[in-house]
Amino acid sequence: MKLDNTARSDFLRCARYYEWRHIHHLAPPHSRPAYFGICMHSAMATYHQVLATGTTVEAAVKDATATFSSMWDEGLYGDRVTNRTFPAALAILSEYPASFTARTFGARLSEVYVELKVPETDIIYGGRLDSLGTDLRSGEVAGIDYKFHGNR
């Protein structure tokens, strides 16, 4: 049996919701937070792709901001009060290099699907990692999963 966190969460939420979303592949429109996350994940993929070319952190942030800007439509979800805004995205992207030492990772891949077999069961648990790279300090493979929530 193969599981991923989204399917598991959807089934726990409602069996019928799980059926429509994962068996019939009919999903509801994205919420504003989900849309914000999609745009931010694309921006972060751009950031790491540009940084991997050996360019400056500033240039990577600039290109990531351009990616977000090209995708984001502030009016798409109406005038609801939310912290998922263009200025919040700019703050996250500009603060990211200081909060995460991205240059410690090499051979970066974006949106990598991984599966792990749960020991002593027939269950395979899978999902997408936002990024996969090699930790240049230890040589170990490391996965990164971005979370954009809270006050930003």
C-alpha positions in Angstrom: 0.0 0.0 0.0 1.3 3.4 -0.9 0.6 6.5 1.2 1.5 10.1 1.2 0.7 12.8 3.7 -1.8 14.6 1.6 -3.8 11.5 0.8 -3.7 10.4 4.4 -4.8 13.8 5.7 -7.6 14.0 3.1 -8.9 10.5 4.1 -8.9 11.5 7.8 -10.7 14.7 6.9 -13.4 12.9 4.9 -13.5 9.6 3.0 -15.6 11.1 0.2 -13.2 14.0 -0.2 -10.4 11.5 -0.5 -12.2 9.6 -3.1 -13.0 12.6 -5.3 -9.5 14.1 -5.0 -7.3 11.0 -5.2 -9.3 8.4 -7.1 -11.3 10.7 -9.5 -8.6 13.4 -9.5 -11.1 16.2 -9.0 -9.6 18.8 -6.6 -11.2 22.0 -5.3 -9.7 25.4 -6.3 -6.6 26.4 -4.3 -7.1 28.6 -1.2 -5.2 31.8 -1.0 -2.6 30.2 1.4 -2.1 27.3 -1.0 -1.8 29.7 -4.0 0.8 31.7 -2.0 2.7 28.5 -1.2 2.7 27.4 -4.8 4.1 30.8 -5.9 6.7 30.8 -3.1 7.8 27.2 -3.9 8.4 28.3 -7.5 10.4 31.3 -6.3 12.5 29.1 -4.0 13.2 26.7 -6.8 14.4 29.7 -8.9 16.5 30.9 -6.0 18.4 27.6 -5.7 18.7 27.1 -9.4 20.3 30.5 -9.9 22.5 30.1 -6.8 23.8 26.8 -8.1 25.2 28.6 -11.1 27.7 30.4 -8.8 26.0 33.8 -8.9 25.6 36.0 -5.9 22.9 35.6 -3.2 21.5 39.0 -4.2 21.1 38.0 -7.8 19.3 34.8 -6.7 16.9 36.7 -4.5 16.2 39.2 -7.4 15.4 36.3 -9.8 13.3 34.5 -7.1 11.3 37.7 -6.5 10.8 38.1 -10.3 9.4 34.5 -10.4 7.0 35.2 -7.6 5.9 38.5 -9.1 5.2 36.8 -12.5 2.9 34.3 -10.9 1.2 36.3 -8.1 -2.2 38.0 -8.6 -3.0 40.0 -5.5 -6.7 40.3 -6.5 -7.3 36.7 -7.3 -8.9 35.9 -3.9 -10.7 39.2 -3.3 -10.1 41.7 -0.5 -9.9 39.2 2.4 -7.5 40.3 5.1 -4.6 37.9 5.1 -0.9 37.7 5.7 -0.3 36.0 2.3 0.6 39.1 0.4 3.2 40.4 -2.1 5.0 42.4 0.6 5.1 39.3 2.9 6.7 37.3 0.0 9.3 40.0 -0.5 10.2 39.9 3.2 10.5 36.1 3.2 12.6 36.1 0.1 14.9 38.9 1.3 15.3 37.3 4.8 15.8 33.7 3.5 19.6 33.8 2.9 20.2 35.0 6.4 17.9 32.3 7.9 19.3 29.4 5.9 22.8 28.8 4.7 21.9 27.6 1.2 25.5 27.4 0.0 26.2 24.4 2.3 24.3 22.2 -0.1 25.4 21.1 -3.5 23.8 19.2 -6.4 20.4 20.6 -5.6 17.2 19.1 -7.2 13.7 20.6 -6.9 10.4 18.9 -6.3 11.8 15.4 -5.8 9.4 12.5 -5.2 10.7 10.1 -2.5 9.3 6.9 -1.1 10.3 5.1 2.1 9.2 1.6 3.1 7.9 1.4 6.6 9.9 -1.4 8.3 8.1 -4.6 9.0 5.0 -3.6 7.0 3.7 -3.5 3.4 3.4 0.3 3.6 5.3 2.6 1.4 5.1 6.2 2.5 5.9 8.8 -0.2 5.7 12.5 -1.0 7.6 15.3 -2.6 10.5 17.1 -1.1 10.9 20.7 -2.1 14.6 20.3 -2.6 17.2 17.6 -2.3 21.0 18.1 -2.1 24.2 17.0 -0.6 25.3 18.6 2.7 28.8 19.8 1.8 30.0 19.6 5.4 29.0 16.0 6.1 28.5 14.5 2.6 25.0 13.3 3.6 22.0 13.6 1.3 19.6 16.2 2.8 16.0 17.0 2.1 14.5 20.4 2.5 10.7 21.1 2.9 9.7 24.8 2.9 6.9 26.0 5.2 5.4 29.5 4.6 3.0 30.1 7.4 2.7 31.8 10.7 3.2 35.6 10.8 4.4 35.7 7.2 
